[in-house]
Amino acid sequence: MVFEVVAESLDWDDNMRICFMSDRQKGILAALKSEWPTAKNRYCFRHVFANYNNKFKSLDLRKKVWHAAKVGHVAGFNDVMKEIREVSEKAHTWLMKSKPHEWARHKFEEEIKSDHVTNNMSECFNSWIKEDRDKPILTLFETLRRKVMVRLTDKWVEIEKLNDIITSYTRSRLNETDNEARKLQVIHGRGEYHETMDSRNKPWLVNIGEKTCDCGEWQISGCPCKHALAVLTYNRQHAHDFVHWYYSKEAFQAAYSGAINPIPDASRWPIVDNVPLDPPLRRTLVGRPKKNRRREPDEGPAAGRIFSNKCKKCGTIGHNKRTCTADERKTADGSVVRQDGVTATRSGRKDSKDDEGSDTSSFHPRSWPHVLVREGQRQRGGLTANSDFTTTRGLDGDEWVSIFLISKWVVGMARATGK
């Protein structure tokens, strides 16, 4: 039923090819086979790889397995699978039994013009509505309606400002591929055939008239590969003239030609004599509802908030003033000396010296017991110098409070004991 509604909404012709990508759910495959038999199906390789990773934990094969899924020609797929077989016979057997024609890029139909091996687009949609998924059904529909309405409008404004015959995504893709095409050597053959050589002197044949390349990427995606771009640059031809219609501005405009209009308040709706529908019974589960997608064991952590600390002392980004080392220098014994004269040793004790080299580490502002000082020391921050007698220095507020509390405690003990 769902696929019938989709086909009716798209006004889809059965003669046109269409493909659905799933995560190997059997219910979707059965419904697709019965309701839309002419449609093709693909497996998201991220889910295929998750099942593979549960059985085989070899780190040496991970890149090879992904390479086997992304390579666009049969010869490259066979070479990669041969390398996997040399490392693990069981892994090779498992991959060959998991229907490679459903997830390997070289098996994709050329009429569909899509080279995606994962369904990350659906994950982007889930992230787009993540904050609204737990809302009531009517509130959720209204939120989605507004989101889609705004997106259609924004895309239509983008189309009107587009001064190109292809989409901006296609143009950026061609620019990135052109940087790799500049490293290739082109050898012109008779007719439309050209031969390109890479740094390993491996030839790749390109046919401009048929829009084909030995790598298979041009036929599958509909966008010229690096070998085709090298030939087009050699012939002084424009790359956008050899891009499939799906990437054109006209197709982009047709995709967003529909519009969703704003809806007035429910009080202004026409009255309909129907039986009101009661909301379904909702069973509240234990715990807080989960919004984040359950990540696979091989996936890294989700990207969080990115921020940087700026030091108020030196103005450098990456640390704060507490951990700033801009005004520090190391001595021969490994201790750190700051510009204010304080030395931090390996044990963590801080020593300081005055202008004449005398040790003044005992004069900490909060070390109130160290009231008496040795004779002959010079005046420093309230210290009264006297070369003949042992003197006292000035006390700060915390020290006076401590002395007052101790004196009060001694007087109270004396009164309690009657002395």
N, C-alpha and C positions, 0 to 999 in steps of 0.2 A: 504493500500500500504506500509506503514512504517513497519508494523509487518511482511509483506512478505519479505521485504528486511532484516529485523533482522533475521528471520528464515533461510533465504538463506545464510546470512553471517556466522551464527553459525553452519550451516549444521545440523540443529536440527531434531531429529527424533520425530515423533508424539507420539511414545510410551513412550518417556521420559517426566517427569513432569516438568513444568516450572510455575513460579508465577511472576506476576507483581504487584508492590505496587504503588498506586496512591493516590491523595488527593481528591477523590470522585468527580472528574470531569466527568460529564455525557458523554461528547464527547469521552473520552478515554474508558469508559466502553462500549459504543456502538460499537466503532471500534474494541475493543478487542473481543467482543462477535461475531462479524461478520467475522473478519479476522483470529482470532486464537481461535476458540471455545474450544479447549482442554486445554487452559491455565487457570490457576487460578488467582484470583485477591484478593488483600488485600488492606485495607485502612490504611493509615498512622494515627496512633492514635493521633499524635500531632495535626493534623487538626481536627480530631473528637473531641478532648478535647477542641480545640478552639471554635468550635460550641457549645459544652456543656457549656463552661464557659460564653458564651454570654447570656445564658438563666438562669443559676444557679450560683450565686456568693458565695455559701457557702464554706468557707475555710476548714471546717471540713471534707468535702467529697473529696477534691482534691487527697489526698494520697490514699484514698480508691478506687477512680475511676481508678487511675493508677495501683493500685494493682490488680484490676479486669482485666485489660488488660494484665498484665505480668504474672499472675499465670498460671501454666502449667497443672493443673488437674481440672476436672469438680467440684469435691467436694469443692475445695478452691474457685473457681469462684462463686459457689452458696452461700457459706458462706459470701463472701464479698458483693455480691448483696443483701443478706438478711440484712446485716448491713446498706447498703445504703438505703434500703427500710424503715428501721426503722427511719432513719433521714429525708428522703424526698421521698414521694411516687411518686411525679412528676419526680424527677431525675431518679428514678428506671425505670419508664415507658419509659422515653425518651431514656435511654441507651438500653433497651430491644428492642425498635423499630428501633434502628440505626444499625441493622444487626450485632450482636456480632460475628457471624461466620466469619466476614470479618476483625475484628480487635482484637479479643480475642486470646491470645496465645494458649489456650488449644484446640481451634478449628482448628489450623493449621495442614495441611497435613504432616504426618510423612515422606513421600517420598522426600519432598523438602529439608529437613534438614536445615532449617533457622528459627531462633527464633526472628528475628527483628520485632519490632512493630512500628518502625518509619522509615522514608526514609531519615535519616540524611546523608547517603552516597551520595545522590544526592545534598544535601546542601553543602557537602564538595567539590563536583565537581564545583558547582556554585561559591564557594569561590576561587577555584583554577583558574578559568578563569575570575574572577571579573574585573581585570585590562584590559582585552582584549575584553570585550563584546561590547564596543561601537566602535570598529574598523570597517572599511569596510569589506565586506563579504569575499573578496579574502585574505585580510590581516589577517582576523580572521582565515580562514582555514589554512593558512600557519603557523600561531602561534600555532594552535591546533595540526597540524601535527608535528611540532618540539617538542612540549610538550609531546605528546604521544610517539614519537620516543625515546626521552630521558628516559621516564619512563619505557618503555619496556626494554631498554638496562640496566637500573639500576636494575630492578627486575630480569633480567636474571643473572646479576653479583651476586645478592643476592642469587639466587638459587644455583649457582655454589659454593658459599662459605658456603652453609647450610650443616652442618654435623649432620643431623637428618632425621628421616623418616617422621616427621610431620613438619608443618610450625612453624615458630617462634611465631606467634600469638597463635596457638593452644597450644604450649608448655607453654607460659606465662599464658594462661587461665587455664591450668591444674594445674600449680603451685599455682595460687591464690585459686582455688577450693580445693586444697589439704590442705591448711591451715584451712579451715572450716571442712574438712572431719576428721581431727585429733580429733575433739571434739565429734565425734559420737561413739556410742558403737555398735558393730557388734555381732549378734547372728546367728550362722550357723544352717540352717535347712537341711533337706534331699534333695539331688540333687543340683540343681543350685540355689535354693531359699535361700536368706539371709534376715535377719531382722535387721534394724538399728534403734537405739534409740537416740533421741536428748536430749537436756537438759530438755525439758518439758515431757519426757517419751512418746513422740508420735512416734509410729512405722511407718517405711517406708519399704515396701517390694521391694527387688531387685532381678532380675533374670539375672544372668550373661550370660547364654546361649542364651537367647532371646534379651539381651541388652535392658531391660526395667526397669523402676522404677515407683513407684506410684506417684512421683512428676511430671512426664511427661517430664522433661527437656531433659533426655537422648534420648528419642524417637524423640522429635521435633528438637533438635539441632544437634544430631549425635555425641555430645561430652559428655563423662561421667559426671554426676552430682556429688555433694559431697557425696551422699549416695552410688553411685556406686564406687567412688574412695575409700571410707572407706572399702568397701567389697574387692576391688582389693588389697588394702594394707594389709588387713587381710589374704588374700590368697597368698600374695607375688607374685602378677602378675603385669605386666607392663601395665600402663594405655594407652600408645600409641598403644598397640595391639588391643584396643577396641574402637578406634576412627574411625569414618566413613572415607571412601576413599576420600571424598571431602576435608578433612583437611590434606591429605598426601602430601609429597613432589612431588610425581608423578603428582597429580592433579594440584599442584601449577606450575609445569613446563609446563604442557599442556596448562594452562591458558595464559602463557606468551611466548609460543613457536613462535608466529608470530613476525614479525619484519617489520619496516618501514624504507626504505632506503632513504638517502638524495637525493634531487632533484636538478639538475643543474639550472643555470640561464635560464630565459625564452628565451634569445637570442639563446640558443643552442637547443631549442626544435625543432622537425621536423615541417615543414610547412604543414598546413592542409587547404584545400580549402573549408572553411565553411564560412557562413555569420557571421560576428562578432556580438556578443551580446552586446547591450547597457545596461548600468546599469539601474535599475529601478528608477523611480522618487522618491525622498526622501523628505518627508514633515517634516520640522524642527519644533519641538514643542517648546512651550514657556518655558523658564526656563532651568536650568541646568539638564542634564540627570541624573537620579538616578541610582546608582550602588549597593547600599546596599539593602539587602532584607528587605521587610516590616515586622517588628516584630509584633507578636501578643500582645494583652494587658497584658496577664499573663506572658510574657517572660521578663526576666531581661535585663539589658543593655548589649550591645555587649562588649566582652573583648577587651580592648584597650591596649595601650602600658604600659608595666610594668617596672618601674624604681624606684630606691631608691636614696635618697639624703645621702651623706656622709659628716659628719661634719668635717671641716678642723681644728677645735679646739680640739676636743676630739677623733676623728677618728671613732665615732660610726655611723652606718647606720640608717637612719630614720628621721634625722633632719639636719639643717644647723647650721653654727656658730652663726647666729643671734638669733636663738631660743634655743641655747644650754644652759642647766641648770646644767652642770657637776660641775661647780665651785660655786654653789649657795647653801645657807642654809637658812631655814626659822626661823624667830624669834617667840617669844610668841605672838606678836600682829598680826601675819600673814604677815608681810613684809618680803622681800627676801633680804639677804645680800650677796653680791658677795665677792670674795677674794680680789678685788681691793679696798674694803672699801665703795663702793656705795650701798646705801640702797634704794630699790624700795618699796614705801608704797602702800596701797590699792588704794589711789587716783591717783597713777601714778607719783607723784612727786619724784624725785631722790635727796636724801640727802647724803652728804659725810662728814666724820670727819677726822681731821688730827690725828697725833700721840698723841696729848695731849687732844683730845676730843673736840676741837673747831669746830664749825659749819662753813664749807667752801662751802656750797651749792651755795652761791651767786657768787663764782668765776668761773663762766662758761666761756669758751673761747670766746663765741660770745656775752656775755652780756656786751657790751661796756659801757653802762651808769654807771655801778657799778665800777667807777674808784677810788673813795675814800673809804678807809677802816678804821676800828676802830683802835685806838691806842692799843699797847700791843700785836698785833698779830705778830707771828714769820715769818721769811722770808720763802716764799714758791713760787717757780716758778716765780721769778722776783719781788716779794713783798719785799719792804725794810722796816724792822722793826724799829720803833721809839716809845719809851714809853712815850714821852712828847708831840709829835705833831701828828696831823692827816696827814698821808702821802699818797702818790699815789703809785701804782704798775705799772710794765711794761705792755705795750699794745702790742697786737699781730697785725698782718698785717690787718685783717679785721676791727679791731677797728680804726686803723689809717686811713684807706680808708673812713670809715663812718664819722669820725671827719672832714676829708678834704672835703667831699661832703657837709656836713652841713655848714662848714665855708664858702665854695664857695657860697652856696645858700644864707647865711646871707649877705655876701658882695654884691651879686647881688641885693638883695632886698633893701639894703641901698642905692646903687647907683640909683636904679629906683625911690626911693622916695625923693632923693636929700639930704639925711641926711648923 
